Amino acid sequence: MPSSQYVLIVEDDPGIGANLRRALATDSIAVQWAATCADALKFAHEQTIDLALIDLGLPDGDGINLCQQLLRRQPALPIIIVTARDTELDVIVGLDSGAVDYVTKPFRLAELHARVRAHLRRVAVDDSQLSVGSLRIECAARVVTVGDRVVELRAKEFDLLTCLAAAAGTVLRREDLMTEVWDEHWFGSTKTLDVTVASLRKKLDDVVAGAVAITTVRGVGYRLERS
């Protein structure tokens, strides 16, 4: 991920805010924590952000309105609502406001972290092209080539390959891949991932054997690398 990625947390509970900031901050992710709508808007005015986590019950306004204001500034900004409001209507209103995800409290920190990483990887993907060795992915056109040969992929195979290529050389956990390529509400077996990886490997090898490799890291996940 690029070192310039910024995450904005808008949360008035000091315990939750501090825990999220500690959990999400890394060498490649800068985290800003704001306790009010006013502070959040001030930071967004000073710094382009790559993702926002927003509580709905804020002391100086409603998080839905804040979502809309942030999206007027950055229409493509991914926003994850993190709130205790858990009715179906609340979720619908939240997503209709422009949020890409909705997480209810109490939440599992590891799951929320996985969703943040997944959305940030999508932000990091160049809309024009990803390259790993001789492998080329035209993201907008959804075209994959190895050298001068086109690799015909199904939708989930393309999404999985794009996810792996965006983090080439890095091991991606099975849970994160299931969340990003399928979705966070997937209740099926993770064997679906293994079947898709096997099919993807075969199609890549059928075009140009050995151009890239999808390596299995036992007990963890998969990594895409040049052979």
Contacts in CASP RR format, 6 or more apart in sequence:
PFRMAT RR
TARGET T0000
AUTHOR 0000-0000-0000
METHOD contacts of the structure
MODEL  1
MPSSQYVLIVEDDPGIGANLRRALATDSIAVQWAATCADALKFAHEQTID
LALIDLGLPDGDGINLCQQLLRRQPALPIIIVTARDTELDVIVGLDSGAV
DYVTKPFRLAELHARVRAHLRRVAVDDSQLSVGSLRIECAARVVTVGDRV
VELRAKEFDLLTCLAAAAGTVLRREDLMTEVWDEHWFGSTKTLDVTVASL
RKKLDDVVAGAVAITTVRGVGYRLERS
1 28 0 8 1.000
1 29 0 8 1.000
1 120 0 8 1.000
1 121 0 8 1.000
1 124 0 8 1.000
1 167 0 8 1.000
2 28 0 8 1.000
2 124 0 8 1.000
3 27 0 8 1.000
3 28 0 8 1.000
4 50 0 8 1.000
5 28 0 8 1.000
5 29 0 8 1.000
5 30 0 8 1.000
5 50 0 8 1.000
5 51 0 8 1.000
5 120 0 8 1.000
5 123 0 8 1.000
5 124 0 8 1.000
6 29 0 8 1.000
6 30 0 8 1.000
6 31 0 8 1.000
6 32 0 8 1.000
6 47 0 8 1.000
6 48 0 8 1.000
6 49 0 8 1.000
6 50 0 8 1.000
6 51 0 8 1.000
7 24 0 8 1.000
7 29 0 8 1.000
7 30 0 8 1.000
7 31 0 8 1.000
7 32 0 8 1.000
7 49 0 8 1.000
7 50 0 8 1.000
7 51 0 8 1.000
7 52 0 8 1.000
7 53 0 8 1.000
7 116 0 8 1.000
7 120 0 8 1.000
8 31 0 8 1.000
8 32 0 8 1.000
8 34 0 8 1.000
8 40 0 8 1.000
8 43 0 8 1.000
8 44 0 8 1.000
8 49 0 8 1.000
8 51 0 8 1.000
8 52 0 8 1.000
8 53 0 8 1.000
9 17 0 8 1.000
9 20 0 8 1.000
9 21 0 8 1.000
9 24 0 8 1.000
9 31 0 8 1.000
9 32 0 8 1.000
9 33 0 8 1.000
9 34 0 8 1.000
9 52 0 8 1.000
9 53 0 8 1.000
10 34 0 8 1.000
10 35 0 8 1.000
10 36 0 8 1.000
10 37 0 8 1.000
10 40 0 8 1.000
10 52 0 8 1.000
10 53 0 8 1.000
10 54 0 8 1.000
10 55 0 8 1.000
10 58 0 8 1.000
10 63 0 8 1.000
10 66 0 8 1.000
11 17 0 8 1.000
11 20 0 8 1.000
11 33 0 8 1.000
11 35 0 8 1.000
11 53 0 8 1.000
11 55 0 8 1.000
11 82 0 8 1.000
12 35 0 8 1.000
12 36 0 8 1.000
12 55 0 8 1.000
12 57 0 8 1.000
12 58 0 8 1.000
12 59 0 8 1.000
13 55 0 8 1.000
14 35 0 8 1.000
16 55 0 8 1.000
16 105 0 8 1.000
17 33 0 8 1.000
18 33 0 8 1.000
19 109 0 8 1.000
20 31 0 8 1.000
20 33 0 8 1.000
20 53 0 8 1.000
20 109 0 8 1.000
20 112 0 8 1.000
21 31 0 8 1.000
21 33 0 8 1.000
23 109 0 8 1.000
23 113 0 8 1.000
24 31 0 8 1.000
24 113 0 8 1.000
24 116 0 8 1.000
25 31 0 8 1.000
29 120 0 8 1.000
32 43 0 8 1.000
32 47 0 8 1.000
32 49 0 8 1.000
34 40 0 8 1.000
34 42 0 8 1.000
34 43 0 8 1.000
35 58 0 8 1.000
35 59 0 8 1.000
36 58 0 8 1.000
36 59 0 8 1.000
36 60 0 8 1.000
37 58 0 8 1.000
37 60 0 8 1.000
37 61 0 8 1.000
37 63 0 8 1.000
37 65 0 8 1.000
37 66 0 8 1.000
37 69 0 8 1.000
38 60 0 8 1.000
40 52 0 8 1.000
40 54 0 8 1.000
40 66 0 8 1.000
40 70 0 8 1.000
41 66 0 8 1.000
41 69 0 8 1.000
41 70 0 8 1.000
43 49 0 8 1.000
44 52 0 8 1.000
44 70 0 8 1.000
44 73 0 8 1.000
44 74 0 8 1.000
45 73 0 8 1.000
48 74 0 8 1.000
49 74 0 8 1.000
49 77 0 8 1.000
50 77 0 8 1.000
50 78 0 8 1.000
50 120 0 8 1.000
50 123 0 8 1.000
51 77 0 8 1.000
51 78 0 8 1.000
51 79 0 8 1.000
51 80 0 8 1.000
51 116 0 8 1.000
51 119 0 8 1.000
51 120 0 8 1.000
51 123 0 8 1.000
52 67 0 8 1.000
52 70 0 8 1.000
52 77 0 8 1.000
52 78 0 8 1.000
52 79 0 8 1.000
52 80 0 8 1.000
53 79 0 8 1.000
53 80 0 8 1.000
53 82 0 8 1.000
53 112 0 8 1.000
53 116 0 8 1.000
54 63 0 8 1.000
54 66 0 8 1.000
54 67 0 8 1.000
54 70 0 8 1.000
54 79 0 8 1.000
54 80 0 8 1.000
54 81 0 8 1.000
54 82 0 8 1.000
54 99 0 8 1.000
55 63 0 8 1.000
55 81 0 8 1.000
55 82 0 8 1.000
55 83 0 8 1.000
56 62 0 8 1.000
56 63 0 8 1.000
56 64 0 8 1.000
56 81 0 8 1.000
56 83 0 8 1.000
56 85 0 8 1.000
56 90 0 8 1.000
56 94 0 8 1.000
57 63 0 8 1.000
57 83 0 8 1.000
58 66 0 8 1.000
63 81 0 8 1.000
64 93 0 8 1.000
64 94 0 8 1.000
64 97 0 8 1.000
67 79 0 8 1.000
67 81 0 8 1.000
67 94 0 8 1.000
67 97 0 8 1.000
67 98 0 8 1.000
67 99 0 8 1.000
68 97 0 8 1.000
68 98 0 8 1.000
70 77 0 8 1.000
70 79 0 8 1.000
71 77 0 8 1.000
71 79 0 8 1.000
71 97 0 8 1.000
71 98 0 8 1.000
78 100 0 8 1.000
78 101 0 8 1.000
78 119 0 8 1.000
78 120 0 8 1.000
78 122 0 8 1.000
78 123 0 8 1.000
79 98 0 8 1.000
79 99 0 8 1.000
79 100 0 8 1.000
79 101 0 8 1.000
80 99 0 8 1.000
80 100 0 8 1.000
80 101 0 8 1.000
80 102 0 8 1.000
80 103 0 8 1.000
80 112 0 8 1.000
80 115 0 8 1.000
80 116 0 8 1.000
80 119 0 8 1.000
81 94 0 8 1.000
81 97 0 8 1.000
81 99 0 8 1.000
81 101 0 8 1.000
81 102 0 8 1.000
81 103 0 8 1.000
82 103 0 8 1.000
82 105 0 8 1.000
82 107 0 8 1.000
82 112 0 8 1.000
83 90 0 8 1.000
83 102 0 8 1.000
83 103 0 8 1.000
83 104 0 8 1.000
83 105 0 8 1.000
84 104 0 8 1.000
84 105 0 8 1.000
85 104 0 8 1.000
86 104 0 8 1.000
91 102 0 8 1.000
94 102 0 8 1.000
95 102 0 8 1.000
100 119 0 8 1.000
101 115 0 8 1.000
101 119 0 8 1.000
101 184 0 8 1.000
103 111 0 8 1.000
103 112 0 8 1.000
103 115 0 8 1.000
111 184 0 8 1.000
114 173 0 8 1.000
114 175 0 8 1.000
114 176 0 8 1.000
114 179 0 8 1.000
115 179 0 8 1.000
115 184 0 8 1.000
117 176 0 8 1.000
118 176 0 8 1.000
118 179 0 8 1.000
118 180 0 8 1.000
121 163 0 8 1.000
121 166 0 8 1.000
121 167 0 8 1.000
121 180 0 8 1.000
122 180 0 8 1.000
124 166 0 8 1.000
125 139 0 8 1.000
125 162 0 8 1.000
125 166 0 8 1.000
126 139 0 8 1.000
127 139 0 8 1.000
127 140 0 8 1.000
128 138 0 8 1.000
128 139 0 8 1.000
128 140 0 8 1.000
129 136 0 8 1.000
129 137 0 8 1.000
129 138 0 8 1.000
129 139 0 8 1.000
130 136 0 8 1.000
130 137 0 8 1.000
130 139 0 8 1.000
130 162 0 8 1.000
130 165 0 8 1.000
130 166 0 8 1.000
131 137 0 8 1.000
131 165 0 8 1.000
132 165 0 8 1.000
132 168 0 8 1.000
132 212 0 8 1.000
132 224 0 8 1.000
132 225 0 8 1.000
132 226 0 8 1.000
133 211 0 8 1.000
133 212 0 8 1.000
133 226 0 8 1.000
134 146 0 8 1.000
134 147 0 8 1.000
134 208 0 8 1.000
134 211 0 8 1.000
134 212 0 8 1.000
135 144 0 8 1.000
135 145 0 8 1.000
135 146 0 8 1.000
135 165 0 8 1.000
135 204 0 8 1.000
135 211 0 8 1.000
135 212 0 8 1.000
136 144 0 8 1.000
136 145 0 8 1.000
136 146 0 8 1.000
136 147 0 8 1.000
137 143 0 8 1.000
137 144 0 8 1.000
137 161 0 8 1.000
137 162 0 8 1.000
137 165 0 8 1.000
138 144 0 8 1.000
138 145 0 8 1.000
139 162 0 8 1.000
142 158 0 8 1.000
143 150 0 8 1.000
144 150 0 8 1.000
144 151 0 8 1.000
144 153 0 8 1.000
144 158 0 8 1.000
144 161 0 8 1.000
145 151 0 8 1.000
146 204 0 8 1.000
146 207 0 8 1.000
146 208 0 8 1.000
146 211 0 8 1.000
146 212 0 8 1.000
147 208 0 8 1.000
147 211 0 8 1.000
149 207 0 8 1.000
149 208 0 8 1.000
150 207 0 8 1.000
151 203 0 8 1.000
151 204 0 8 1.000
151 207 0 8 1.000
152 203 0 8 1.000
153 161 0 8 1.000
153 200 0 8 1.000
153 203 0 8 1.000
154 199 0 8 1.000
156 181 0 8 1.000
156 182 0 8 1.000
156 196 0 8 1.000
157 196 0 8 1.000
157 199 0 8 1.000
157 200 0 8 1.000
157 203 0 8 1.000
159 180 0 8 1.000
159 181 0 8 1.000
160 177 0 8 1.000
160 181 0 8 1.000
160 193 0 8 1.000
160 196 0 8 1.000
160 197 0 8 1.000
160 200 0 8 1.000
161 200 0 8 1.000
161 224 0 8 1.000
163 172 0 8 1.000
163 177 0 8 1.000
163 180 0 8 1.000
163 181 0 8 1.000
164 172 0 8 1.000
164 214 0 8 1.000
164 222 0 8 1.000
164 223 0 8 1.000
164 224 0 8 1.000
165 224 0 8 1.000
167 224 0 8 1.000
168 224 0 8 1.000
168 225 0 8 1.000
169 223 0 8 1.000
169 224 0 8 1.000
169 225 0 8 1.000
170 223 0 8 1.000
171 217 0 8 1.000
171 220 0 8 1.000
171 221 0 8 1.000
171 222 0 8 1.000
171 223 0 8 1.000
172 221 0 8 1.000
172 222 0 8 1.000
172 223 0 8 1.000
173 220 0 8 1.000
173 221 0 8 1.000
174 190 0 8 1.000
174 193 0 8 1.000
174 219 0 8 1.000
174 220 0 8 1.000
174 221 0 8 1.000
174 222 0 8 1.000
177 193 0 8 1.000
177 221 0 8 1.000
177 222 0 8 1.000
178 186 0 8 1.000
178 190 0 8 1.000
178 192 0 8 1.000
178 193 0 8 1.000
179 186 0 8 1.000
181 193 0 8 1.000
181 196 0 8 1.000
182 192 0 8 1.000
197 214 0 8 1.000
197 216 0 8 1.000
197 222 0 8 1.000
200 214 0 8 1.000
201 214 0 8 1.000
204 210 0 8 1.000
204 211 0 8 1.000
204 212 0 8 1.000
204 214 0 8 1.000
210 227 0 8 1.000
211 226 0 8 1.000
211 227 0 8 1.000
212 224 0 8 1.000
212 225 0 8 1.000
212 226 0 8 1.000
212 227 0 8 1.000
213 224 0 8 1.000
213 225 0 8 1.000
213 226 0 8 1.000
213 227 0 8 1.000
214 222 0 8 1.000
214 223 0 8 1.000
214 224 0 8 1.000
215 222 0 8 1.000
215 223 0 8 1.000
215 224 0 8 1.000
215 225 0 8 1.000
216 222 0 8 1.000
217 223 0 8 1.000
END
